Amino acid sequence: MEKCVYFNDNFFSSGRTDIYNVSQEKLGNLDLKSAFGSSLNVENEKGEVVVEGSFPFLSGRWSIKQADGTELGEVKASFAFFSKRYHYLTTHATYEIESPAFSKEYTILDENNTEVATFKKVNGFFESAAFELKNLSDTLLTEELIAVVMGVNAIEKRRNSSAGTGAAT
């Protein structure tokens, strides 16, 4: 898949959406499986599942696997003041995902603090969120990074929905 792609979440987080390149050519699909869960598949242009993402049962970590079930890594939130911070842990590396507190732009850094990808929300106030992803890495697949972005999005959605359901006294 190409290094710069665009894709979006659906308003109810279910159904299929297209993955496009800069020229608005369709490269694949993002299959958001259910409005009641957060699992998804990233599919190539032939409709074949390349990468899967989901929250394992009762977990706050976003798991990313290949279509054959091989674990690629997991995204987890990290505590940070005045910023948003996540980690993508793979079998061979740990990547830091960071963004200033009120920004919609994120940077993914490797263990040497080298930028390997960037992504940003390009809309999303009354619409579902749309993302622009730029893959600068030679080791991470664009499909894998799409699942990472959607994992960060799912963790933020969970965090926002749990913040709004505080107990009334």
Protein Blocks (a to p, Z undefined) as FASTA:
>chain_A
ZZbdcddddfkopajdddddfkopafbdcddfbfkbcbdcdddfkopafbdcdddehiab
dcdddfkopafbdcdddddehiacdddddfkbccdddddfkbcbdcdddfkopafbdcdd
fbhklmccddddddfbfkbcfklmmmmmmmmmmmmmmmmmmmmmcccZZ
